[in-house]
Amino acid sequence: MVESAVYILVFLLAPAGVMWLCSRVKVLGKIGPVLLLYIIGIILGNIWKPDSLASIQDALSNAVVPLAIPLMLMSCTYRKTRTRTQFAALMTGLAAVVVAVIAGFLIFGGGIADGEKVGGMLTGVYTGGTINLAALKTMLDVPEETFILLNSYDMVISFLYLTFLLSVGIKAFRKFLPYSETLSEGSDEKREEKGKTSSKDIIILIGVTLLIVGISAGLGLLAGDSWFMVVLILSLTTFGIAASFIPGVKAKGKGYDIGMYLIYIFSIVVASMADISKFDVAGGLGMLGYLTFVIFVSLTIQVLLARLFRIDADTVVVTSVTLICSPPFVPMMSAAMKNRNVLAVGLTIGVIGYAVGNYLGFLLYRLLLLI
């Protein structure tokens, strides 16, 4: 009981300590809170594992993201001018995953049992999420041990992928692709944050957020287990954006700050889930190589296509993250890039990915059978 309470306090208070250090130590400020919390989380989760840790991780990770999404979306200003860019990012992102899956199958498929099924599942999970991976396991009659191994590899390599983006990837892509400071934070949001925020503003903001979460969760439950996450994310996004147009709800940008703190909590919690001891490399080197190839090659292809179609760096990064890691990771990446304007973009693309993931996964499976 005491260990559980201590762990909860660490998860809830560590972001405040890291933010304080980042504001006072220049080197840490350049690294950023998200990456630092990732490092702390993975160290903590692998050296101290009380019996209650898994339940604490699940409870916090499942609670903070649904609260953070509407809070952050309600503080954003939306522009119609970016529709073409968003559509281009979606199509290039999906195309990059499909090409990477096919190319990876040609390289690794021969050494993997049920390689076509693995390719189909990788397509589903890297255009949608874990829900698509589980659905395709059932659709394609994939053995349990294959599913478990693939899911374990995905957790570790996805963590390395996120670490790469947070450490050097974002900066590198901003130099290689179009990027503008004015497209990042946005002058409209900065103007909205000026002035005092009363306790009444905060109470209204939190009340609207809880209402949105409650309605969204209810709609998700009505949709059933297989569609719960899709409906939940879609509802949170829709209601969050709609609420941003209601006068008095934005609370002068404080919603974004509160939501960002919740995402910092999510960052350390998720990092603490990466169990290095369970990373069985010898259990399937071909599958590990295939999965790693798909993640990083799809990112490379997407960046090259973005250069061709003049898609900005932050949109590319958030699109890749929502496809590879699923929409719940979008607010974290938005916070890391200090760019709230890509938040709605990432969530919208992620929801579309959930919807098409099963179709693309099955189609790729059938295609790979012909190769």
C-alpha positions as CSV (number, residue, x, y, z in Angstrom):
1,M,0.0,0.0,0.0
2,V,2.8,2.4,0.9
3,E,4.8,1.5,-2.2
4,S,1.7,2.2,-4.3
5,A,1.2,5.6,-2.8
6,V,4.8,6.5,-3.3
7,Y,4.7,5.4,-6.9
8,I,1.6,7.4,-7.6
9,L,3.1,10.5,-6.0
10,V,6.3,10.1,-8.1
11,F,4.2,9.8,-11.3
12,L,2.1,12.9,-10.3
13,L,4.9,15.1,-9.0
14,A,7.9,14.2,-11.1
15,P,6.7,16.4,-14.1
16,A,6.6,19.4,-11.8
17,G,10.2,18.8,-10.6
18,V,11.4,18.2,-14.2
19,M,9.7,21.4,-15.4
20,W,11.4,23.3,-12.6
21,L,14.8,21.9,-13.5
22,C,14.3,22.6,-17.2
23,S,13.4,26.3,-16.4
24,R,16.7,26.7,-14.4
25,V,19.2,24.5,-16.1
26,K,19.9,25.5,-19.7
27,V,21.1,22.1,-20.9
28,L,18.0,20.3,-19.4
29,G,15.8,23.0,-21.0
30,K,17.2,22.1,-24.4
31,I,16.5,18.4,-23.8
32,G,13.0,19.1,-22.8
33,P,10.6,17.7,-20.1
34,V,9.2,14.8,-22.3
35,L,12.5,13.1,-23.1
36,L,13.7,13.6,-19.5
37,L,10.6,12.1,-18.1
38,Y,11.0,9.2,-20.6
39,I,14.5,8.5,-19.3
40,I,13.3,8.7,-15.6
41,G,10.3,6.5,-16.3
42,I,12.3,3.7,-18.0
43,I,14.9,3.6,-15.3
44,L,12.3,3.7,-12.5
45,G,10.1,1.0,-14.1
46,N,13.1,-1.4,-14.5
47,I,14.7,-1.0,-11.0
48,W,11.6,-0.8,-8.8
49,K,8.6,-3.1,-9.6
50,P,6.0,-3.4,-6.8
51,D,3.2,-5.9,-7.4
52,S,0.7,-3.0,-7.8
53,L,2.8,-1.2,-10.5
54,A,0.9,-2.6,-13.5
55,S,-2.5,-1.5,-12.1
56,I,-1.2,1.9,-11.3
57,Q,0.3,2.3,-14.8
58,D,-3.0,1.2,-16.5
59,A,-5.1,3.5,-14.3
60,L,-3.0,6.6,-14.9
61,S,-2.3,6.1,-18.6
62,N,-6.0,5.4,-19.3
63,A,-7.1,8.4,-17.3
64,V,-4.8,11.3,-18.2
65,V,-5.0,11.2,-22.0
66,P,-8.9,11.4,-22.3
67,L,-8.7,14.4,-19.9
68,A,-5.8,16.0,-21.8
69,I,-7.2,15.8,-25.3
70,P,-10.2,18.2,-24.8
71,L,-8.3,20.5,-22.5
72,M,-5.6,21.0,-25.1
73,L,-8.0,21.1,-28.1
74,M,-10.2,23.8,-26.4
75,S,-7.2,26.1,-26.3
76,C,-6.4,25.8,-30.0
77,T,-7.4,28.1,-32.9
78,Y,-8.3,26.3,-36.1
79,R,-7.5,27.3,-39.7
80,K,-9.1,26.0,-42.9
81,T,-6.0,26.8,-44.9
82,R,-4.2,23.7,-43.8
83,T,-6.7,21.2,-45.2
84,R,-4.6,20.3,-48.2
85,T,-1.5,19.8,-46.0
86,Q,-3.4,17.5,-43.7
87,F,-4.8,15.4,-46.5
88,A,-1.3,15.1,-48.1
89,A,0.2,14.1,-44.7
90,L,-2.4,11.4,-44.3
91,M,-2.0,9.9,-47.8
92,T,1.8,10.0,-47.7
93,G,1.8,8.5,-44.2
94,L,-0.4,5.6,-45.2
95,A,1.6,5.1,-48.5
96,A,4.9,5.0,-46.5
97,V,3.6,2.2,-44.2
98,V,2.3,0.1,-47.1
99,V,5.5,0.4,-49.1
100,A,7.7,-0.3,-46.0
101,V,5.6,-3.4,-45.2
102,I,5.9,-4.8,-48.8
103,A,9.7,-4.0,-49.0
104,G,10.2,-5.5,-45.5
105,F,8.4,-8.7,-46.5
106,L,10.7,-9.1,-49.5
107,I,13.7,-8.9,-47.2
108,F,12.5,-10.7,-44.0
109,G,9.3,-12.5,-45.0
110,G,11.0,-15.7,-46.1
111,G,12.5,-16.3,-42.6
112,I,9.3,-15.7,-40.6
113,A,6.6,-18.3,-40.0
114,D,3.3,-16.9,-41.3
115,G,5.2,-13.9,-42.7
116,E,2.2,-12.7,-44.7
117,K,0.0,-12.6,-41.6
118,V,2.7,-10.7,-39.7
119,G,2.9,-8.2,-42.6
120,G,-0.9,-7.8,-42.4
121,M,-0.8,-7.2,-38.7
122,L,2.1,-4.7,-39.0
123,T,0.1,-2.8,-41.6
124,G,-2.9,-2.6,-39.3
125,V,-1.0,-1.6,-36.2
126,Y,1.1,1.0,-37.9
127,T,-1.9,2.7,-39.6
128,G,-4.2,2.2,-36.7
129,G,-3.2,0.9,-33.3
130,T,-3.3,-2.1,-30.9
131,I,-7.0,-2.5,-31.4
132,N,-6.3,-3.2,-35.1
133,L,-3.5,-5.6,-34.2
134,A,-5.9,-7.6,-32.0
135,A,-8.6,-7.5,-34.6
136,L,-6.3,-8.8,-37.4
137,K,-5.0,-11.5,-35.1
138,T,-8.5,-12.9,-35.0
139,M,-9.3,-12.2,-38.7
140,L,-6.1,-13.9,-39.9
141,D,-6.1,-16.7,-37.3
142,V,-2.6,-15.8,-36.0
143,P,-1.1,-18.1,-33.3
144,E,-1.1,-16.6,-29.8
145,E,2.7,-16.8,-29.4
146,T,3.2,-14.9,-32.6
147,F,0.9,-12.2,-31.5
148,I,2.5,-11.9,-28.0
149,L,6.0,-11.7,-29.5
150,L,5.0,-9.1,-32.1
151,N,3.3,-7.0,-29.5
152,S,6.3,-7.2,-27.2
153,Y,8.7,-6.1,-30.0
154,D,6.3,-3.3,-30.9
155,M,6.4,-1.8,-27.4
156,V,10.2,-1.7,-27.3
157,I,10.9,-0.6,-30.8
158,S,8.1,2.0,-30.7
159,F,9.8,3.4,-27.5
160,L,13.1,3.6,-29.3
161,Y,11.3,5.3,-32.2
162,L,9.8,7.9,-29.9
163,T,13.1,8.4,-28.2
164,F,14.8,9.1,-31.5
165,L,12.2,11.7,-32.5
166,L,12.4,13.4,-29.1
167,S,16.2,13.5,-29.0
168,V,17.3,14.3,-32.5
169,G,14.5,13.6,-35.0
170,I,12.3,16.7,-34.6
171,K,15.3,19.0,-34.9
172,A,16.7,17.2,-37.9
173,F,13.3,17.1,-39.7
174,R,12.7,20.8,-39.0
175,K,16.0,21.5,-40.9
176,F,15.2,19.2,-43.8
177,L,11.5,20.0,-44.3
178,P,9.6,23.3,-44.3
179,Y,9.3,24.8,-40.9
180,S,8.3,28.1,-39.5
181,E,8.2,29.4,-35.9
182,T,4.9,31.2,-36.7
183,L,3.3,27.8,-37.6
184,S,4.3,26.4,-34.2
185,E,2.8,28.1,-31.2
186,G,0.7,30.6,-33.3
187,S,0.2,34.2,-32.7
188,D,-3.6,33.8,-32.1
189,E,-3.0,31.5,-29.2
190,K,-0.3,33.7,-27.7
191,R,-2.7,36.7,-27.7
192,E,-5.4,34.6,-26.0
193,E,-3.1,33.6,-23.1
194,K,-2.6,37.3,-22.1
195,G,-4.5,38.5,-19.0
196,K,-5.5,36.9,-15.7
197,T,-7.3,33.7,-15.5
198,S,-9.9,33.6,-12.7
199,S,-10.8,30.5,-10.6
200,K,-14.2,30.7,-12.3
201,D,-12.5,30.3,-15.7
202,I,-10.7,27.2,-14.5
203,I,-13.8,25.7,-12.9
204,I,-15.8,26.2,-16.2
205,L,-12.9,24.7,-18.2
206,I,-12.6,21.6,-15.9
207,G,-16.4,21.2,-15.8
208,V,-16.7,21.3,-19.6
209,T,-13.8,18.8,-19.9
210,L,-15.3,16.3,-17.5
211,L,-18.6,16.6,-19.4
212,I,-16.9,15.9,-22.7
213,V,-15.0,12.9,-21.2
214,G,-18.2,11.5,-19.7
215,I,-20.2,11.8,-22.9
216,S,-17.4,10.4,-25.0
217,A,-16.8,7.5,-22.7
218,G,-20.6,6.8,-22.8
219,L,-20.7,6.8,-26.5
220,G,-17.7,4.5,-26.6
221,L,-19.4,2.0,-24.3
222,L,-22.5,2.1,-26.5
223,A,-20.3,1.3,-29.5
224,G,-18.9,-1.8,-27.9
225,D,-15.4,-3.1,-27.0
226,S,-14.2,-3.4,-30.6
227,W,-15.1,0.2,-31.4
228,F,-14.6,1.8,-27.9
229,M,-11.2,3.5,-28.6
230,V,-12.2,4.7,-32.0
231,V,-15.4,6.3,-30.8
232,L,-13.8,7.7,-27.6
233,I,-10.9,9.4,-29.5
234,L,-13.3,10.7,-32.2
235,S,-15.8,12.0,-29.7
236,L,-13.1,13.7,-27.5
237,T,-11.7,15.4,-30.6
238,T,-15.0,16.5,-32.0
239,F,-16.4,17.9,-28.7
240,G,-13.0,19.4,-27.8
241,I,-12.9,21.3,-31.1
242,A,-16.5,22.3,-30.8
243,A,-16.1,23.6,-27.3
244,S,-13.2,25.8,-28.4
245,F,-15.7,28.0,-30.2
246,I,-17.8,28.6,-27.0
247,P,-17.0,32.0,-25.4
248,G,-15.4,31.7,-22.0
249,V,-14.3,28.1,-22.3
250,K,-10.7,28.7,-23.4
251,A,-9.7,30.2,-20.0
252,K,-6.9,32.2,-21.7
253,G,-4.9,29.2,-22.8
254,K,-4.7,27.5,-19.4
255,G,-6.4,24.4,-20.7
256,Y,-3.4,23.7,-22.8
257,D,-1.0,24.1,-19.9
258,I,-3.1,21.8,-17.7
259,G,-3.4,19.3,-20.5
260,M,0.3,19.4,-21.2
261,Y,1.0,18.6,-17.5
262,L,-1.2,15.5,-17.8
263,I,0.7,14.5,-20.9
264,Y,3.9,14.8,-18.9
265,I,2.4,12.4,-16.4
266,F,1.5,10.1,-19.3
267,S,5.1,10.3,-20.6
268,I,6.7,9.0,-17.4
269,V,4.0,6.4,-16.9
270,V,4.3,4.9,-20.4
271,A,8.1,4.9,-20.2
272,S,7.9,2.9,-17.0
273,M,6.0,0.2,-18.8
274,A,9.0,-0.7,-21.0
275,D,10.2,-3.9,-19.4
276,I,13.7,-4.6,-20.8
277,S,13.9,-8.0,-19.1
278,K,11.1,-9.3,-21.4
279,F,12.8,-8.3,-24.6
280,D,13.4,-11.7,-26.1
281,V,15.6,-10.9,-29.1
282,A,16.5,-14.6,-29.7
283,G,12.8,-15.5,-29.9
284,G,12.4,-14.1,-33.4
285,L,15.2,-12.1,-35.1
286,G,13.4,-12.1,-38.4
287,M,10.2,-10.7,-36.9
288,L,12.2,-8.1,-34.9
289,G,14.0,-7.0,-38.1
290,Y,10.8,-6.8,-40.1
291,L,9.1,-4.7,-37.4
292,T,12.0,-2.3,-37.0
293,F,12.4,-2.0,-40.7
294,V,8.7,-1.0,-41.1
295,I,8.8,1.6,-38.4
296,F,12.0,3.4,-39.5
297,V,11.7,2.9,-43.2
298,S,8.1,4.2,-43.3
299,L,9.3,7.3,-41.4
300,T,12.1,7.8,-43.9
301,I,9.7,7.4,-46.9
302,Q,7.2,9.7,-45.4
303,V,9.9,12.4,-44.8
304,L,11.1,12.1,-48.4
305,L,7.5,12.4,-49.7
306,A,6.9,15.4,-47.5
307,R,10.0,17.1,-49.0
308,L,8.5,16.4,-52.5
309,F,5.0,17.7,-51.5
310,R,6.2,20.6,-49.3
311,I,4.6,19.3,-46.1
312,D,5.9,21.0,-43.0
313,A,8.1,19.1,-40.5
314,D,5.8,19.1,-37.5
315,T,2.8,17.8,-39.4
316,V,5.0,15.0,-40.7
317,V,6.2,14.1,-37.2
318,V,2.8,14.1,-35.6
319,T,1.3,12.1,-38.6
320,S,4.0,9.5,-38.2
321,V,3.5,9.3,-34.4
322,T,-0.3,8.9,-34.7
323,L,0.1,6.1,-37.2
324,I,3.0,4.2,-35.6
325,C,2.0,4.8,-31.9
326,S,-1.7,5.6,-32.1
327,P,-3.6,8.9,-31.3
328,P,-3.0,8.9,-27.5
329,F,0.6,9.7,-28.1
330,V,-0.2,12.8,-30.2
331,P,-0.7,15.2,-27.3
332,M,2.7,14.2,-25.9
333,M,4.4,14.9,-29.2
334,S,2.6,18.1,-29.7
335,A,3.8,19.2,-26.2
336,A,7.4,18.1,-27.0
337,M,7.3,20.2,-30.3
338,K,5.6,23.1,-28.5
339,N,3.2,23.2,-31.3
340,R,-0.5,23.0,-30.4
341,N,-1.6,23.6,-34.0
342,V,-0.8,20.0,-35.0
343,L,-2.8,18.5,-32.2
344,A,-6.1,18.3,-34.0
345,V,-4.3,17.2,-37.2
346,G,-2.7,14.2,-35.5
347,L,-5.8,13.1,-33.7
348,T,-8.0,13.3,-36.8
349,I,-5.5,11.4,-38.9
350,G,-5.2,8.8,-36.1
351,V,-8.9,8.2,-36.0
352,I,-8.9,7.7,-39.8
353,G,-6.1,5.3,-39.3
354,Y,-8.1,3.3,-36.7
355,A,-10.9,3.1,-39.3
356,V,-8.8,2.0,-42.2
357,G,-6.3,-0.2,-40.4
358,N,-8.2,-3.4,-40.5
359,Y,-9.0,-3.0,-44.2
360,L,-5.4,-2.2,-45.2
361,G,-4.1,-5.0,-43.0
362,F,-6.3,-7.6,-44.6
363,L,-5.6,-6.3,-48.2
364,L,-1.8,-6.3,-47.6
365,Y,-2.1,-9.9,-46.2
366,R,-3.8,-11.0,-49.4
367,L,-1.3,-9.1,-51.5
368,L,1.7,-10.6,-49.7
369,L,0.3,-14.1,-50.4
370,L,0.8,-13.4,-54.1
371,I,4.4,-12.4,-53.8
